[in-house]
Amino acid sequence: MAALPSAEVQRRAAKIRCVFLDIDGVLTDGKLYIGPNSEETKTNYVRDGYGIKLALKLGLQVAVISGRPSESMRRRLEWLGVKHIALDTEDKEPAYLRMCAEMGLSDEQCAHVGDDVPDLPLFRRVGLACTVADAHPKALALAHWTSRYSGGHGAVREAIDLVLEAQGRI
């Protein structure tokens, strides 16, 4: 069992109103399966999806910013109830700033779950930078909190639970 999150992580998590997520390597295991007609397939962990639905039900916003296009992931996220989605967005910071403005949020009120170098600008801004167990070393070094789980294997659910528990919502 991993150690309980530090008091500082708990303090930061208590202020979060929106959790921003990456897709590849966070909501998925980072693998792309390419079919004979060049179609891409990704797997999603059902508990991560339930965590997103639970967060939204309990009033915590969820937003997704990914560097790659994926209409199948857009459909899944919309089905889960996510309203703020930016795909095919390699420079994530402009999309993040736009979404924060739309939701009326400050950096301190946002968490980001990422796994690699494109997530670092958001890690430097947000109130709570979270990463997955198998993240790139630069993401691991900059994160305030690291999940026990790898991307696509429950890390999103664990991060959402961290925030919801810090706020006494679950």
C-alpha positions as CSV (number, residue, x, y, z in Angstrom):
1,M,0.0,0.0,0.0
2,A,1.3,3.4,-1.0
3,A,1.8,6.1,1.7
4,L,-1.1,8.5,2.3
5,P,-0.8,11.7,0.3
6,S,1.0,14.5,2.1
7,A,-0.8,17.2,3.9
8,E,0.3,19.6,1.2
9,V,-1.2,17.4,-1.5
10,Q,-4.4,17.2,0.5
11,R,-4.5,21.0,0.9
12,R,-4.1,21.5,-2.8
13,A,-6.7,18.8,-3.7
14,A,-9.2,20.5,-1.4
15,K,-9.2,23.6,-3.7
16,I,-9.7,21.7,-7.0
17,R,-12.9,22.5,-9.0
18,C,-11.8,20.9,-12.3
19,V,-9.5,17.9,-13.2
20,F,-7.9,18.2,-16.6
21,L,-6.8,14.9,-18.2
22,D,-4.6,13.8,-21.0
23,I,-5.7,10.8,-23.0
24,D,-2.7,8.7,-24.3
25,G,-0.8,7.3,-21.4
26,V,-3.3,8.6,-18.9
27,L,-6.8,7.5,-19.8
28,T,-5.2,4.8,-22.0
29,D,-2.1,2.6,-21.5
30,G,-0.4,4.7,-24.3
31,K,-0.5,1.9,-26.8
32,L,-2.0,2.5,-30.3
33,Y,-3.3,-0.6,-32.1
34,I,-3.2,0.0,-35.8
35,G,-5.6,-2.1,-37.9
36,P,-5.1,-3.2,-41.5
37,N,-7.0,-0.1,-42.8
38,S,-4.9,2.3,-40.6
39,E,-7.7,2.6,-38.0
40,E,-6.5,3.2,-34.5
41,T,-7.9,1.4,-31.5
42,K,-7.3,2.3,-27.8
43,T,-8.4,0.6,-24.6
44,N,-10.1,2.4,-21.7
45,Y,-10.3,1.2,-18.1
46,V,-13.9,1.1,-16.9
47,R,-13.1,2.3,-13.4
48,D,-11.5,5.5,-14.8
49,G,-14.7,6.1,-16.7
50,Y,-16.8,5.6,-13.6
51,G,-14.5,8.0,-11.7
52,I,-15.2,10.6,-14.4
53,K,-19.0,10.1,-14.1
54,L,-18.8,10.2,-10.3
55,A,-16.8,13.4,-10.4
56,L,-19.3,15.1,-12.6
57,K,-22.2,13.8,-10.6
58,L,-20.6,15.2,-7.4
59,G,-20.0,18.6,-9.0
60,L,-16.3,18.3,-9.9
61,Q,-15.6,19.4,-13.5
62,V,-13.6,17.2,-15.8
63,A,-11.8,18.5,-19.0
64,V,-9.7,16.7,-21.5
65,I,-6.8,18.1,-23.6
66,S,-4.9,15.7,-25.9
67,G,-2.3,16.1,-28.5
68,R,-3.8,13.5,-30.8
69,P,-7.1,13.4,-32.6
70,S,-9.4,10.6,-31.7
71,E,-13.1,10.6,-32.6
72,S,-13.7,7.4,-30.7
73,M,-12.3,8.9,-27.5
74,R,-14.4,12.1,-28.1
75,R,-17.5,10.0,-28.3
76,R,-16.6,8.1,-25.2
77,L,-15.9,11.3,-23.2
78,E,-19.1,12.9,-24.4
79,W,-21.0,9.7,-23.3
80,L,-19.4,10.0,-19.9
81,G,-20.6,13.6,-19.7
82,V,-17.4,15.5,-20.3
83,K,-18.2,18.9,-21.9
84,H,-14.7,20.4,-22.2
85,I,-12.7,18.5,-24.8
86,A,-9.8,19.6,-26.9
87,L,-8.2,17.0,-29.2
88,D,-5.4,17.3,-31.7
89,T,-3.9,20.0,-29.5
90,E,-0.2,19.6,-29.2
91,D,0.3,23.0,-27.4
92,K,-2.1,22.4,-24.4
93,E,-1.7,25.7,-22.6
94,P,-3.9,27.8,-24.9
95,A,-6.8,25.2,-24.7
96,Y,-6.3,25.1,-20.9
97,L,-6.5,28.9,-20.6
98,R,-9.6,29.0,-22.8
99,M,-11.3,26.3,-20.8
100,C,-10.4,27.9,-17.5
101,A,-11.9,31.2,-18.7
102,E,-15.1,29.5,-19.8
103,M,-15.5,27.9,-16.4
104,G,-14.3,30.9,-14.4
105,L,-11.4,29.0,-12.8
106,S,-8.0,30.1,-11.5
107,D,-4.9,27.9,-11.8
108,E,-5.1,27.0,-8.1
109,Q,-8.6,25.5,-8.7
110,C,-7.3,23.1,-11.4
111,A,-5.6,19.8,-11.4
112,H,-4.0,18.1,-14.4
113,V,-3.3,14.4,-14.8
114,G,-0.5,14.0,-17.4
115,D,2.3,11.7,-18.2
116,D,4.9,13.3,-20.6
117,V,6.7,16.4,-21.7
118,P,3.7,18.0,-23.4
119,D,2.0,18.1,-20.0
120,L,4.8,20.0,-18.3
121,P,3.5,23.6,-19.1
122,L,0.2,22.7,-17.4
123,F,2.1,21.0,-14.4
124,R,3.8,24.4,-13.9
125,R,0.5,26.3,-13.8
126,V,-2.1,24.1,-12.0
127,G,-2.7,23.9,-8.3
128,L,-2.3,20.1,-8.3
129,A,-0.1,18.4,-10.9
130,C,-0.7,14.6,-11.0
131,T,1.0,11.9,-13.0
132,V,0.8,8.2,-13.5
133,A,3.2,5.6,-12.2
134,D,4.8,4.9,-15.6
135,A,5.2,8.6,-16.6
136,H,8.2,10.1,-18.3
137,P,10.9,11.1,-15.7
138,K,10.4,14.8,-16.3
139,A,6.7,14.5,-15.5
140,L,7.5,12.4,-12.4
141,A,9.9,15.1,-11.2
142,L,7.5,18.0,-11.6
143,A,4.3,16.3,-10.3
144,H,2.9,17.1,-6.9
145,W,1.4,13.6,-6.7
146,T,2.0,10.3,-8.5
147,S,-0.6,7.5,-8.8
148,R,0.2,4.0,-7.8
149,Y,-1.2,2.9,-11.1
150,S,0.0,3.2,-14.7
151,G,-1.8,5.0,-17.4
152,G,-5.0,3.2,-18.5
153,H,-5.0,1.1,-15.3
154,G,-6.9,3.2,-12.8
155,A,-4.7,6.3,-12.3
156,V,-7.4,8.7,-13.3
157,R,-9.8,7.1,-10.8
158,E,-7.2,7.3,-8.1
159,A,-6.6,11.0,-8.9
160,I,-10.3,11.8,-8.9
161,D,-10.8,9.9,-5.6
162,L,-7.9,11.9,-4.1
163,V,-9.7,15.2,-4.9
164,L,-13.1,14.1,-3.9
165,E,-11.9,12.6,-0.6
166,A,-9.9,15.8,0.2
167,Q,-13.1,17.7,-0.3
168,G,-15.2,15.3,1.8
169,R,-17.4,14.5,-1.2
170,I,-16.8,10.7,-0.8
